[in-house]
Amino acid sequence: MRHISLLAVSLLALAACTPEKQQEADDYTQYVNPFIGTDFTGNTYPGAQVPFGMVQLSPDNGLPGWDRISGYFYPDTTIAGFSHTHLSGTGAGDLYDISFMPVTRPYKEAPAPLGIYSTFSHNDEAASAGYYRVLLKDYNINVELTATERCGIQRYTFPKAEASVFLNLKKAMNWDFTLDSRIEVVDSMTIRGYRFSQGWSPLQHVYFETRFSKPFVAYHLDTTSIATKDRGWIGTAYVARFDFNTEKDEEILVTTGISGVSMEGAGKNLRAEAPKDDFDYYQALAAKEWNKQLSKIEVKSRDTDDLVKFYTALYHSMIAPTIYS
């Protein structure tokens, strides 16, 4: 009878451990909360990145200040763009490169430094390892972010509207300052360019190529000269607006590859890592890569809060250093 009881227990345990439950049990990303550290002086950001990825695609509140070193401060209620590079957990206000902002027209614009913006609520916001989502309340646009190592993928879900996507290479916060920039329109779905800046890094070059999943019907380029007191004219600040006519719940993907070398290198990264317009596919890849890295340390606890603290800390330890080759 003893052997029969042990066999029965084993069979019951095997039945309880279904593939779905086993997969859930092995999903360490469920314990990552990217909002940890975004309040007080944690200086972390909630946006999308893969482990040690060159792209850190995250929302920017649009205002400078010590609390906003990472571009995002949890008590704030505005978003003024989604840029592709950020620093996590530091005291240095730098990067914020290649900043996009979707709107419907007419759009809201405040005096500098905020500029074009939208309000948002944390009730309409979510984040997980390799993924971020927020609703821009003033335009009813749902924004989702994910990433590969060198590419950022944005999915905008629009209302029926005259819509636009801004790309602001002039935008700078905290220690960051635009030295020179450029935007080139390759065709009605492709743009490329660069942003040179100075901040914690004395001279940073970020090149990009961006593919829209839908042709824009018009575009507008605005340029202003950049000058300093001691050096005079040093470069050009580019701000572009790309216009679309959207139907209710229409999705437009904005996929950007970046490079520290050249626009051609950014284009190669874009075609190598994100050649298709499939947000869900890249989000799943990002989650898979995070799960692979987080699973290197297995912690068991009956206290979910302890697991969240541990795996979020482990997640933050894999944000930097970042790939730059």
ZAVO-523097 format. One record per residue (C-alpha): x, y, z; residue number from 1; residue in one letter. Coordinates in steps of 0.05 Angstrom, whole numbers, plus 32768, in hexadecimal, padded with zeros to 4 digits. Example, Ala and Ser with C-alpha at 12.3 -4.5 7.8 and 13.67 -1.06 7.14 Angstrom:
BEGIN
+------+------+------+-----+------+
|    u |    v |    w | pos | code |
+------+------+------+-----+------+
| 80F6 | 7FA6 | 809C |   1 |    a |
| 8111 | 7FEB | 808F |   2 |    s |
+------+------+------+-----+------+
//
This chain:
BEGIN
+------+------+------+-----+------+
|    u |    v |    w | pos | code |
+------+------+------+-----+------+
| 8000 | 8000 | 8000 |   1 |    m |
| 803A | 802F | 800E |   2 |    r |
| 8054 | 8028 | 7FC7 |   3 |    h |
| 800E | 8034 | 7FAA |   4 |    i |
| 8007 | 8074 | 7FD4 |   5 |    s |
| 804A | 808F | 7FBC |   6 |    l |
| 8037 | 8080 | 7F74 |   7 |    l |
| 7FF4 | 80A3 | 7F7C |   8 |    a |
| 8016 | 80E0 | 7F99 |   9 |    v |
| 8048 | 80E1 | 7F60 |  10 |    s |
| 8011 | 80DC | 7F2C |  11 |    l |
| 7FEB | 8114 | 7F4E |  12 |    l |
| 8029 | 8140 | 7F4F |  13 |    a |
| 8036 | 8131 | 7F05 |  14 |    l |
| 7FEE | 8143 | 7EF3 |  15 |    a |
| 7FF2 | 8184 | 7F1A |  16 |    a |
| 8031 | 8199 | 7EF6 |  17 |    c |
| 8013 | 81A8 | 7EB2 |  18 |    t |
| 803D | 81C8 | 7E7B |  19 |    p |
| 8018 | 820A | 7E85 |  20 |    e |
| 8026 | 820A | 7ED1 |  21 |    k |
| 806E | 81F5 | 7EC6 |  22 |    q |
| 8077 | 822E | 7E94 |  23 |    q |
| 8058 | 825F | 7EC5 |  24 |    e |
| 8084 | 8245 | 7EFC |  25 |    a |
| 80C2 | 8250 | 7ED1 |  26 |    d |
| 80AE | 8296 | 7EBB |  27 |    d |
| 80DB | 82C2 | 7EE4 |  28 |    y |
| 80C6 | 8300 | 7EBF |  29 |    t |
| 8084 | 82FF | 7EE5 |  30 |    q |
| 80AC | 8317 | 7F22 |  31 |    y |
| 80CB | 8354 | 7EFF |  32 |    v |
| 80AB | 8397 | 7F0E |  33 |    n |
| 80CE | 83CD | 7EE4 |  34 |    p |
| 80AB | 8404 | 7F0C |  35 |    f |
| 80D5 | 83F5 | 7F49 |  36 |    i |
| 8108 | 842D | 7F50 |  37 |    g |
| 80E1 | 8460 | 7F26 |  38 |    t |
| 80CB | 8487 | 7F64 |  39 |    d |
| 80F4 | 84AD | 7F98 |  40 |    f |
| 813E | 84AB | 7F83 |  41 |    t |
| 8141 | 8466 | 7F62 |  42 |    g |
| 814C | 8486 | 7F1E |  43 |    n |
| 8136 | 8448 | 7EF7 |  44 |    t |
| 8109 | 8447 | 7EB9 |  45 |    y |
| 80CE | 8419 | 7EAA |  46 |    p |
| 80D9 | 8411 | 7E5F |  47 |    g |
| 80EC | 83D7 | 7E32 |  48 |    a |
| 8132 | 83B8 | 7E2B |  49 |    q |
| 8151 | 8374 | 7E22 |  50 |    v |
| 818B | 8360 | 7E50 |  51 |    p |
| 81C5 | 8390 | 7E46 |  52 |    f |
| 81A2 | 83AB | 7E07 |  53 |    g |
| 81BB | 83E9 | 7DE2 |  54 |    m |
| 8173 | 8401 | 7DDF |  55 |    v |
| 814E | 8417 | 7E1E |  56 |    q |
| 810B | 842E | 7E02 |  57 |    l |
| 80E5 | 8452 | 7E39 |  58 |    s |
| 80B5 | 848C | 7E45 |  59 |    p |
| 80CF | 84D1 | 7E58 |  60 |    d |
| 80A5 | 84FF | 7E83 |  61 |    n |
| 80C4 | 853A | 7E5E |  62 |    g |
| 80DC | 8562 | 7E99 |  63 |    l |
| 8123 | 8569 | 7EB5 |  64 |    p |
| 8137 | 855F | 7EFD |  65 |    g |
| 815D | 8531 | 7F2B |  66 |    w |
| 8120 | 8505 | 7F35 |  67 |    d |
| 811C | 84FB | 7EE9 |  68 |    r |
| 8163 | 84E5 | 7EDB |  69 |    i |
| 8149 | 84A6 | 7EB9 |  70 |    s |
| 8116 | 84CE | 7E92 |  71 |    g |
| 80DB | 84B4 | 7EBB |  72 |    y |
| 80C3 | 84C5 | 7F01 |  73 |    f |
| 8088 | 849D | 7F1C |  74 |    y |
| 8062 | 84D8 | 7F3D |  75 |    p |
| 8061 | 84FE | 7EFA |  76 |    d |
| 8022 | 8500 | 7ECE |  77 |    t |
| 803F | 8514 | 7E8A |  78 |    t |
| 8062 | 84F0 | 7E51 |  79 |    i |
| 8087 | 8518 | 7E1B |  80 |    a |
| 80A8 | 84E1 | 7DF3 |  81 |    g |
| 80C4 | 849B | 7DF0 |  82 |    f |
| 810F | 849B | 7DE6 |  83 |    s |
| 813F | 8462 | 7DD7 |  84 |    h |
| 8177 | 846B | 7E0A |  85 |    t |
| 8176 | 8473 | 7E56 |  86 |    h |
| 81A1 | 846B | 7E93 |  87 |    l |
| 8187 | 8440 | 7ECC |  88 |    s |
| 8195 | 844D | 7F16 |  89 |    g |
| 81CA | 8483 | 7F0B |  90 |    t |
| 81D1 | 84CB | 7F1F |  91 |    g |
| 81E2 | 84E2 | 7ED9 |  92 |    a |
| 81AC | 8502 | 7EAE |  93 |    g |
| 81C1 | 84EE | 7E68 |  94 |    d |
| 81AA | 84CA | 7E27 |  95 |    l |
| 815F | 84CE | 7E16 |  96 |    y |
| 8172 | 84C4 | 7DCC |  97 |    d |
| 8142 | 84BD | 7D91 |  98 |    i |
| 8100 | 84D4 | 7DB1 |  99 |    s |
| 80BD | 84C4 | 7D90 | 100 |    f |
| 8079 | 84DE | 7DA5 | 101 |    m |
| 8036 | 84CA | 7D85 | 102 |    p |
| 7FFC | 84FC | 7D87 | 103 |    v |
| 7FBA | 850C | 7D67 | 104 |    t |
| 7FAF | 8552 | 7D4B | 105 |    r |
| 7FA7 | 8585 | 7D68 | 106 |    p |
| 7FDC | 8571 | 7D9B | 107 |    y |
| 7FEF | 858E | 7DDF | 108 |    k |
| 802F | 85B6 | 7DE6 | 109 |    e |
| 8049 | 85D7 | 7E24 | 110 |    a |
| 8082 | 860A | 7E2A | 111 |    p |
| 80C8 | 85ED | 7E2C | 112 |    a |
| 80E3 | 85C1 | 7E48 | 113 |    p |
| 80A4 | 8595 | 7E46 | 114 |    l |
| 808E | 85A2 | 7DFE | 115 |    g |
| 805D | 8572 | 7DDC | 116 |    i |
| 8040 | 8544 | 7E11 | 117 |    y |
| 8006 | 851B | 7E2A | 118 |    s |
| 7FEC | 850B | 7E6F | 119 |    t |
| 7FE7 | 84C3 | 7E86 | 120 |    f |
| 7FD0 | 8499 | 7EC1 | 121 |    s |
| 7FF2 | 845F | 7EE3 | 122 |    h |
| 7FAF | 843B | 7EDD | 123 |    n |
| 7FBC | 8439 | 7E92 | 124 |    d |
| 8004 | 8422 | 7E97 | 125 |    e |
| 8027 | 83DF | 7E9C | 126 |    a |
| 806E | 83C4 | 7E97 | 127 |    a |
| 8092 | 8381 | 7E98 | 128 |    s |
| 80D7 | 8369 | 7E84 | 129 |    a |
| 80E0 | 8380 | 7E3C | 130 |    g |
| 809C | 83A3 | 7E36 | 131 |    y |
| 807A | 83E4 | 7E48 | 132 |    y |
| 8034 | 8400 | 7E3B | 133 |    r |
| 8011 | 8442 | 7E48 | 134 |    v |
| 7FD3 | 8467 | 7E30 | 135 |    l |
| 7FDF | 84B0 | 7E1B | 136 |    l |
| 7F9E | 84CC | 7E38 | 137 |    k |
| 7F9C | 850D | 7E10 | 138 |    d |
| 7F9E | 84E8 | 7DCE | 139 |    y |
| 7F81 | 84A4 | 7DE0 | 140 |    n |
| 7FBF | 8483 | 7DC2 | 141 |    i |
| 7FD7 | 8442 | 7DE1 | 142 |    n |
| 8023 | 843C | 7DDE | 143 |    v |
| 8048 | 83FA | 7DE6 | 144 |    e |
| 8093 | 83F1 | 7DE7 | 145 |    l |
| 80C1 | 83B5 | 7DDF | 146 |    t |
| 8109 | 83AC | 7DC7 | 147 |    a |
| 8140 | 8381 | 7DAB | 148 |    t |
| 8189 | 838D | 7DBA | 149 |    e |
| 8191 | 83C6 | 7D89 | 150 |    r |
| 8149 | 83D6 | 7D75 | 151 |    c |
| 810D | 83F6 | 7D95 | 152 |    g |
| 80C7 | 83E1 | 7D7F | 153 |    i |
| 808C | 840F | 7D8E | 154 |    q |
| 8043 | 83FE | 7D81 | 155 |    r |
| 8012 | 8438 | 7D81 | 156 |    y |
| 7FC7 | 8429 | 7D81 | 157 |    t |
| 7FA3 | 8467 | 7D68 | 158 |    f |
| 7F5B | 8480 | 7D69 | 159 |    p |
| 7F3B | 8498 | 7D28 | 160 |    k |
| 7F60 | 84D9 | 7D1F | 161 |    a |
| 7F91 | 8504 | 7CFA | 162 |    e |
| 7FCF | 84E9 | 7D1D | 163 |    a |
| 8018 | 84FA | 7D1F | 164 |    s |
| 8059 | 84DD | 7D3A | 165 |    v |
| 808E | 850F | 7D50 | 166 |    f |
| 80D8 | 8500 | 7D4F | 167 |    l |
| 80FD | 8534 | 7D79 | 168 |    n |
| 8149 | 8533 | 7D76 | 169 |    l |
| 814C | 8577 | 7D96 | 170 |    k |
| 812D | 855C | 7DD7 | 171 |    k |
| 815F | 855C | 7E10 | 172 |    a |
| 8158 | 8556 | 7E5B | 173 |    m |
| 8184 | 855E | 7E98 | 174 |    n |
| 81CE | 855B | 7E85 | 175 |    w |
| 81BF | 8547 | 7E3E | 176 |    d |
| 81C8 | 8579 | 7E05 | 177 |    f |
| 81BF | 8570 | 7DBA | 178 |    t |
| 81FF | 8582 | 7D94 | 179 |    l |
| 81E7 | 856F | 7D4E | 180 |    d |
| 81B2 | 8544 | 7D2D | 181 |    s |
| 8194 | 852F | 7CEB | 182 |    r |
| 8154 | 850E | 7CD0 | 183 |    i |
| 8152 | 84F3 | 7C89 | 184 |    e |
| 8111 | 84DA | 7C68 | 185 |    v |
| 8124 | 849C | 7C3F | 186 |    v |
| 80DD | 848C | 7C29 | 187 |    d |
| 8096 | 8491 | 7C44 | 188 |    s |
| 80A4 | 845A | 7C77 | 189 |    m |
| 80EE | 8463 | 7C86 | 190 |    t |
| 8117 | 8499 | 7CA7 | 191 |    i |
| 815D | 849C | 7CC3 | 192 |    r |
| 818C | 84CD | 7CE4 | 193 |    g |
| 81B7 | 84DA | 7D21 | 194 |    y |
| 81BC | 8500 | 7D62 | 195 |    r |
| 81FE | 8518 | 7D7F | 196 |    f |
| 81FA | 852F | 7DC7 | 197 |    s |
| 8222 | 8543 | 7E04 | 198 |    q |
| 8211 | 8532 | 7E4B | 199 |    g |
| 8231 | 8503 | 7E7D | 200 |    w |
| 8252 | 84E9 | 7E3D | 201 |    s |
| 827A | 8522 | 7E1D | 202 |    p |
| 826A | 850D | 7DD6 | 203 |    l |
| 8236 | 84D8 | 7DC7 | 204 |    q |
| 8221 | 84C2 | 7D81 | 205 |    h |
| 81DF | 849C | 7D76 | 206 |    v |
| 81CB | 848B | 7D2E | 207 |    y |
| 8187 | 846F | 7D1D | 208 |    f |
| 815A | 8453 | 7CE7 | 209 |    e |
| 810F | 844E | 7CF2 | 210 |    t |
| 80DA | 8427 | 7CCC | 211 |    r |
| 808F | 8438 | 7CD1 | 212 |    f |
| 805F | 83FF | 7CC4 | 213 |    s |
| 8032 | 8430 | 7C9D | 214 |    k |
| 8045 | 8466 | 7C6C | 215 |    p |
| 803F | 84AD | 7C87 | 216 |    f |
| 8014 | 84DB | 7C5C | 217 |    v |
| 803F | 8519 | 7C69 | 218 |    a |
| 807B | 852E | 7C91 | 219 |    y |
| 8096 | 8570 | 7CAD | 220 |    h |
| 80DE | 857F | 7CBF | 221 |    l |
| 80F1 | 85B8 | 7CEE | 222 |    d |
| 8139 | 85CB | 7CF8 | 223 |    t |
| 815A | 85FD | 7D27 | 224 |    t |
| 81A3 | 8610 | 7D2F | 225 |    s |
| 81C8 | 85FA | 7D6D | 226 |    i |
| 81F9 | 862D | 7D88 | 227 |    a |
| 8222 | 8635 | 7DC7 | 228 |    t |
| 8240 | 8675 | 7DE5 | 229 |    k |
| 8288 | 865E | 7DDE | 230 |    d |
| 8284 | 8637 | 7D9C | 231 |    r |
| 824D | 8659 | 7D74 | 232 |    g |
| 8225 | 862E | 7D43 | 233 |    w |
| 8234 | 85E4 | 7D4F | 234 |    i |
| 81FB | 85BD | 7D2E | 235 |    g |
| 81B2 | 85B5 | 7D1D | 236 |    t |
| 8177 | 859E | 7D47 | 237 |    a |
| 8144 | 8575 | 7D20 | 238 |    y |
| 80FB | 856B | 7D32 | 239 |    v |
| 80CE | 8543 | 7D02 | 240 |    a |
| 8084 | 8536 | 7CFF | 241 |    r |
| 8068 | 84FB | 7CD8 | 242 |    f |
| 801D | 84FD | 7CC9 | 243 |    d |
| 7FEC | 84C3 | 7CC3 | 244 |    f |
| 7FA1 | 84BB | 7CBB | 245 |    n |
| 7F8D | 8484 | 7CEB | 246 |    t |
| 7F4E | 845B | 7CF6 | 247 |    e |
| 7F34 | 8446 | 7D3B | 248 |    k |
| 7F63 | 8413 | 7D5B | 249 |    d |
| 7F94 | 8416 | 7D21 | 250 |    e |
| 7FDA | 8401 | 7D34 | 251 |    e |
| 801A | 8420 | 7D19 | 252 |    i |
| 805D | 8402 | 7D2B | 253 |    l |
| 809B | 842E | 7D30 | 254 |    v |
| 80DA | 8404 | 7D2F | 255 |    t |
| 811E | 8424 | 7D39 | 256 |    t |
| 8164 | 8408 | 7D35 | 257 |    g |
| 819D | 842F | 7D54 | 258 |    i |
| 81E8 | 842F | 7D4C | 259 |    s |
| 8224 | 8453 | 7D68 | 260 |    g |
| 8248 | 8450 | 7D25 | 261 |    v |
| 821C | 8467 | 7CEB | 262 |    s |
| 81D7 | 846D | 7CCD | 263 |    m |
| 81E9 | 8431 | 7CA1 | 264 |    e |
| 81FA | 8409 | 7CDF | 265 |    g |
| 81B8 | 841B | 7CFF | 266 |    a |
| 8194 | 8404 | 7CC0 | 267 |    g |
| 81BA | 83C2 | 7CC2 | 268 |    k |
| 81A7 | 83B8 | 7D0B | 269 |    n |
| 815E | 83C7 | 7CFA | 270 |    l |
| 815C | 8394 | 7CC1 | 271 |    r |
| 8183 | 835F | 7CE9 | 272 |    a |
| 815D | 8362 | 7D2B | 273 |    e |
| 8117 | 837D | 7D19 | 274 |    a |
| 8109 | 8370 | 7CCF | 275 |    p |
| 80BE | 8366 | 7CD7 | 276 |    k |
| 8084 | 838E | 7CF4 | 277 |    d |
| 806F | 835E | 7D2B | 278 |    d |
| 806E | 837D | 7D70 | 279 |    f |
| 8055 | 833F | 7D94 | 280 |    d |
| 808D | 8315 | 7D76 | 281 |    y |
| 80C4 | 8344 | 7D91 | 282 |    y |
| 80A2 | 834B | 7DD4 | 283 |    q |
| 80A1 | 8300 | 7DDC | 284 |    a |
| 80EB | 82FC | 7DC9 | 285 |    l |
| 80FC | 8332 | 7DFC | 286 |    a |
| 80D6 | 830D | 7E33 | 287 |    a |
| 80F8 | 82CB | 7E1F | 288 |    k |
| 813D | 82EA | 7E24 | 289 |    e |
| 812E | 8309 | 7E68 | 290 |    w |
| 8113 | 82C6 | 7E81 | 291 |    n |
| 8153 | 82A4 | 7E69 | 292 |    k |
| 817F | 82D4 | 7E90 | 293 |    q |
| 8154 | 82D8 | 7ECF | 294 |    l |
| 814F | 828C | 7ED3 | 295 |    s |
| 819A | 8287 | 7EE0 | 296 |    k |
| 818A | 8292 | 7F2A | 297 |    i |
| 814F | 826A | 7F47 | 298 |    e |
| 8130 | 8285 | 7F86 | 299 |    v |
| 80F6 | 8263 | 7FA9 | 300 |    k |
| 80C9 | 8287 | 7FDA | 301 |    s |
| 8081 | 8287 | 7FF0 | 302 |    r |
| 8084 | 82D3 | 7FF4 | 303 |    d |
| 8077 | 82F0 | 7FAF | 304 |    t |
| 808F | 8334 | 7FC5 | 305 |    d |
| 80D3 | 8317 | 7FD5 | 306 |    d |
| 80D6 | 82F7 | 7F8F | 307 |    l |
| 80C3 | 833A | 7F6F | 308 |    v |
| 80FA | 835F | 7F96 | 309 |    k |
| 812F | 832C | 7F83 | 310 |    f |
| 811F | 8322 | 7F39 | 311 |    y |
| 8114 | 836D | 7F2E | 312 |    t |
| 8158 | 837A | 7F4D | 313 |    a |
| 8176 | 8344 | 7F21 | 314 |    l |
| 8153 | 8364 | 7EE5 | 315 |    y |
| 8171 | 83A8 | 7EF6 | 316 |    h |
| 81B6 | 8389 | 7EFB | 317 |    s |
| 81B0 | 8375 | 7EB2 | 318 |    m |
| 819D | 83BA | 7E98 | 319 |    i |
| 81E5 | 83D2 | 7E93 | 320 |    a |
| 821B | 83D1 | 7E79 | 321 |    p |
| 81FA | 83D5 | 7E35 | 322 |    t |
| 820F | 83BA | 7DF2 | 323 |    i |
| 822D | 83F0 | 7DC6 | 324 |    y |
| 824D | 83C7 | 7D8E | 325 |    s |
+------+------+------+-----+------+
//
